[in-house]
Amino acid sequence: MRGTIMVSYGRTARVLYRLYSRLNRHRPLLQQRLLELKTGWDLPDSLFTRQSMLRFTKYHELSLHVVCNSVYQLTGRQLTPEEQERIFLLSIFGPLYDDLLDDNILSAEKVAELTHSPESFEAETDTARLVRQLYLWLLQMTPDAQRLKEKMAALFYWQQASLEQKDPRIEEKRLYEISFQKSFQSLLLFHAILDHYPDNEIENMLYPLAGLLQLTNDAFDVYKDLQAGMYTIPNLYPDYEKIERRFMQTVGVANRRIAALPYPAKAKTDFAITFHALHAMGRMALWQLRRNTHHKPLKELSRRELVCDMDNLPQKLRWIREVRQLVNFRGRD
């Protein structure tokens, strides 16, 4: 059973229920906090639309409960109020920073200037001004500001590389590299603002988990990415059996690295369930794509055929079973 974390269906369901309860409990508080920030900073409505608020909320839920808190719980730590405040600010900063390049708000040269020298950067748009202010605040509040700048530089490098995804000639190997690295650097950025940065073993373990998160996101966003002209593994190389094999190989790598960590078995199991809760949705989305495409061009399919609906009860029960299967997956060395 090397590399395997055995867990029952009941245990899986209990951990998922606790995660679900935390999300529901914190969501109204987060919405209130966002409104207070908007009012207190006198921010324009254009930056806090209903869609933006939903995006900030999802970003915050992922970063707080999965990316940061799960690692702290694994290592026997607890997030301080100060760390939670930094996570909150970075959850607004992150999506807006992505928009600077993705939506052509700033040129690549200007984003590079902001990334490396925020103190002297002159912002000319509402988005750029807020991004700069949040960045400066985080640099002041973070124990290791130099590390934060280094992680920002790494994230910018891979964000700029992700512009290659607008070219349908991008090779599969390069697409995997960009997808995994950008997601990985995003995870490390959140840990860079905390009081305790992960050691090499945990950082090494986070890489495959981050890649799986990106594959999951891409599997769910096939329809949206097609409309936007953004090429991802699931929409440019739609051999879904091949993608699923790569997906499960990555799950095996992640599980073996989790199992090798020097922490209590219960903590490692809870950690694996928390991360694989998202990955399981990605695998289910890949199943749906394989079932509905039948080698037909994706552009001929409807949104309903491409988007995986997780809201009905049968899907949720399948999801719990799939989380358990991923956590227990052995894989091969």
C-alpha positions in Angstrom: 0.0 0.0 0.0 2.9 2.3 -0.5 1.8 5.8 -1.4 -1.8 5.1 -0.4 -3.9 6.8 2.3 -6.8 4.5 3.1 -10.0 6.3 4.0 -13.7 5.2 4.4 -16.7 6.7 2.6 -18.0 7.8 6.0 -14.8 9.6 6.9 -14.7 11.3 3.5 -18.2 12.5 3.9 -17.5 13.9 7.4 -14.5 15.9 6.3 -16.3 17.2 3.3 -19.3 18.2 5.5 -17.0 20.2 7.8 -15.4 21.9 4.8 -18.9 22.7 3.4 -20.0 24.1 6.8 -17.0 26.3 7.1 -17.6 27.7 3.6 -21.3 28.5 4.4 -20.4 30.0 7.7 -17.7 32.3 6.4 -19.4 33.4 3.1 -21.8 36.0 4.6 -18.9 37.4 6.7 -16.8 37.7 3.6 -19.5 39.5 1.6 -19.8 42.0 4.4 -16.1 42.5 4.6 -15.9 43.2 0.8 -18.6 45.8 1.1 -16.8 47.4 4.1 -13.6 47.5 2.0 -15.4 49.1 -1.0 -17.0 51.8 1.2 -14.0 52.4 3.4 -11.7 52.9 0.5 -14.3 54.7 -1.6 -13.7 52.3 -4.5 -15.6 52.6 -7.8 -18.6 50.3 -8.4 -16.9 49.1 -11.6 -14.5 47.1 -9.5 -17.1 45.6 -7.3 -19.8 44.3 -9.7 -21.9 41.3 -8.8 -19.6 39.2 -11.0 -16.5 40.6 -9.4 -17.8 39.9 -5.9 -18.6 36.3 -6.8 -15.1 36.0 -8.2 -13.4 37.4 -5.1 -15.5 35.1 -2.9 -14.5 32.0 -4.8 -10.9 33.0 -4.9 -11.0 33.7 -1.1 -12.7 30.4 -0.3 -10.1 28.4 -2.3 -7.2 30.3 -0.9 -8.3 30.3 2.8 -9.8 26.9 3.2 -7.8 24.8 0.7 -4.5 26.5 -0.1 -3.6 28.0 3.2 -5.6 26.5 6.1 -5.2 22.9 5.0 -1.4 23.1 5.0 -1.4 24.8 8.4 -3.7 22.1 9.8 -1.5 19.4 8.3 1.5 20.9 10.1 -0.3 21.5 13.4 -0.6 25.3 13.0 -3.5 27.7 13.1 -3.9 30.9 11.0 -3.7 34.1 13.0 -6.2 37.0 12.4 -3.3 38.9 10.8 -2.6 36.1 8.3 -6.3 35.8 7.5 -6.4 39.5 6.8 -3.5 39.1 4.3 -5.3 36.2 2.6 -8.4 38.4 2.3 -6.4 41.2 0.6 -4.5 38.9 -1.7 -7.9 37.3 -2.7 -8.9 40.7 -4.2 -5.4 41.5 -5.5 -5.0 38.1 -7.3 -7.9 38.3 -9.7 -7.4 42.0 -10.4 -3.7 41.4 -11.1 -4.6 38.7 -13.6 -6.9 41.1 -15.3 -4.1 43.6 -16.0 -2.6 41.4 -18.7 -5.6 39.2 -19.6 -7.9 42.1 -20.3 -5.1 44.3 -21.8 -5.5 46.9 -19.0 -1.7 47.4 -19.0 1.0 46.3 -21.3 3.4 43.5 -20.3 6.1 46.1 -19.7 3.8 48.1 -17.3 2.8 45.0 -15.4 6.5 44.1 -15.1 7.2 47.5 -13.7 4.3 47.2 -11.2 5.5 43.7 -10.2 9.1 44.6 -9.6 8.8 48.3 -8.5 5.3 49.0 -7.0 6.6 51.9 -4.9 7.5 54.0 -7.9 4.8 52.7 -10.3 2.3 55.4 -11.5 -1.1 53.8 -12.0 -3.5 55.4 -14.4 -6.6 53.2 -14.2 -8.9 52.3 -11.3 -7.8 48.6 -11.5 -4.1 49.4 -11.6 -4.5 51.8 -8.7 -6.2 49.3 -6.5 -3.8 46.5 -7.4 -0.8 48.8 -6.6 -2.4 49.8 -3.2 -3.1 46.2 -2.2 0.4 45.1 -3.3 2.0 47.9 -1.1 -0.2 47.0 1.8 0.8 43.3 1.5 4.5 44.1 1.3 4.1 46.2 4.6 2.1 43.5 6.4 4.0 40.4 5.3 6.9 39.2 7.4 9.2 38.5 4.4 8.5 41.2 1.8 11.5 40.1 -0.3 10.0 36.6 -0.6 6.7 38.0 -1.6 8.4 40.1 -4.4 10.2 37.0 -5.6 7.0 35.0 -5.8 5.3 37.8 -7.6 8.1 37.9 -10.2 7.8 34.2 -10.7 4.0 34.4 -11.1 4.4 37.3 -13.6 6.8 35.2 -15.7 4.3 32.3 -15.9 1.3 34.7 -16.4 3.1 36.2 -19.3 3.9 32.7 -20.7 0.2 31.9 -20.4 -0.5 34.4 -23.2 0.9 31.6 -25.5 -2.4 29.9 -24.8 -4.1 32.2 -27.3 -2.2 30.5 -30.1 -3.7 27.2 -31.3 -0.2 26.0 -32.4 0.9 25.7 -28.8 2.4 22.3 -28.1 0.8 19.9 -25.6 4.0 19.6 -23.5 4.3 23.4 -23.3 0.6 23.7 -22.4 1.0 21.3 -19.5 4.1 23.2 -18.3 2.4 26.6 -18.3 -0.8 25.2 -16.7 1.0 23.5 -13.9 3.5 26.2 -13.2 1.1 29.2 -13.2 -1.2 27.3 -10.7 1.8 26.3 -8.6 3.2 29.8 -8.4 -0.3 31.1 -7.4 -0.3 28.7 -4.5 3.2 29.6 -3.4 2.2 33.3 -3.5 -0.4 32.8 -0.9 2.0 30.9 1.3 4.6 33.7 0.9 2.3 36.1 2.8 2.0 33.8 5.8 4.2 33.6 8.9 5.4 30.1 8.0 6.5 29.3 4.5 6.4 25.6 3.5 9.5 23.5 3.7 10.9 21.8 0.6 8.9 18.6 1.2 5.6 20.4 1.3 6.5 22.7 -1.6 7.4 19.6 -3.7 4.1 18.0 -2.7 2.1 21.1 -3.7 3.3 21.1 -7.3 1.2 18.1 -8.5 -1.8 19.3 -6.4 -1.6 22.7 -8.1 -1.5 21.1 -11.5 -4.6 19.1 -10.8 -6.4 22.2 -9.7 -5.6 23.8 -13.0 -6.7 20.8 -15.0 -9.9 20.8 -12.9 -10.5 24.5 -13.7 -9.8 23.9 -17.4 -12.2 20.9 -17.6 -15.0 23.0 -16.1 -14.2 26.1 -18.2 -14.1 24.4 -21.7 -17.2 26.3 -22.9 -16.0 29.6 -21.5 -12.4 29.2 -22.8 -13.7 28.3 -26.3 -15.7 31.5 -26.4 -12.7 33.5 -25.2 -10.2 32.0 -27.6 -8.1 30.6 -24.8 -6.6 27.2 -25.5 -6.2 24.6 -22.7 -5.5 20.9 -22.5 -9.1 19.9 -22.5 -10.2 22.1 -25.5 -7.1 21.9 -27.7 -6.0 18.3 -27.1 -9.4 16.6 -26.3 -8.2 13.0 -26.0 -10.0 12.6 -22.7 -8.9 9.1 -22.0 -5.3 10.3 -22.3 -5.9 13.4 -20.2 -7.5 11.2 -17.5 -4.5 8.9 -17.5 -2.2 11.9 -17.0 -4.6 13.2 -14.3 -4.5 9.9 -12.3 -0.8 9.6 -12.7 -0.5 13.0 -11.1 -2.9 12.0 -8.3 -0.6 9.1 -7.6 2.4 11.3 -7.4 0.7 13.7 -5.1 -0.6 10.9 -2.8 2.8 9.3 -2.5 4.4 12.7 -1.5 1.6 13.3 1.0 2.1 9.8 2.5 5.9 10.5 2.9 5.4 13.6 5.0 6.3 13.3 8.7 2.9 14.2 10.1 0.1 12.2 11.8 -1.9 9.9 9.5 -5.2 11.6 10.4 -3.8 15.1 9.4 -2.5 13.7 6.1 -5.9 12.1 5.4 -7.8 15.3 6.1 -5.4 17.2 3.9 -5.8 14.8 1.0 -9.6 14.8 1.3 -9.6 18.7 1.3 -7.5 19.0 -1.9 -9.0 16.0 -3.7 -12.5 17.5 -3.1 -11.7 19.8 -5.9 -9.8 17.4 -8.1 -12.7 14.9 -7.9 -14.9 17.5 -9.6 -12.3 17.8 -12.4 -12.3 14.1 -13.0 -16.1 14.1 -13.2 -16.0 17.0 -15.7 -13.5 15.0 -17.8 -15.9 12.0 -17.7 -18.7 14.2 -19.0 -16.6 15.6 -21.8 -15.6 12.1 -22.9 -19.2 10.9 -22.8 -20.7 13.9 -24.6 -18.1 14.6 -27.3 -17.8 11.3 -29.1 -15.0 12.8 -31.1 -17.3 15.6 -32.3 -15.8 19.1 -32.5 -16.3 20.9 -29.2 -17.7 24.0 -31.0 -20.6 21.9 -32.2 -21.7 21.1 -28.6 -24.0 23.2 -26.4 -23.1 24.8 -23.1 -25.1 22.2 -21.3 -23.1 19.4 -22.9 -19.8 21.0 -22.0 -20.5 22.3 -18.5 -20.5 19.8 -15.6 -23.5 20.4 -13.3 -22.6 19.6 -9.6 -25.8 20.9 -8.0 -28.0 17.8 -8.1 -28.0 15.1 -5.4 -26.9 12.1 -7.5 -23.9 14.1 -8.6 -23.0 15.1 -5.1 -23.1 11.5 -4.0 -20.9 10.5 -6.9 -18.6 13.3 -6.0 -18.1 11.9 -2.4 -17.3 8.5 -3.8 -14.9 10.0 -6.3 -13.1 12.0 -3.6 -12.6 8.7 -1.6 -11.3 7.0 -4.7 -8.7 9.7 -5.4 -7.5 9.8 -1.8 -7.1 6.0 -1.8 -5.5 5.8 -5.2 -2.2 3.9 -5.1 -0.5 4.8 -8.4 2.9 3.7 -9.3 6.4 4.9 -8.5 
